C-alpha cells in the first residue's frame, strides 16, 4: 500500500502550475494557484520544516530591521 503525503503532492502541483507561462494563465487559474499555495502553507506550517522556515524568516526580518536603524 502506497500513501502520498498531501503536502508533497501540493508542492508538486504548485511547481507544475508555476512553470507555465504567465500569459497562458486566466484570472481564475491564478486564483486557484493562490488557493493551492495557501492550503500548502497551512499544511506545512505546523511541521518541523515549517517551523524551521519560520525561524529563518524571523531572523532575516530581525536582521533587516536592525540594519535599518
Helices and strands as residue ranges (DSSP letters): H 6-18, G 22-24, H 27-45, H 48-67
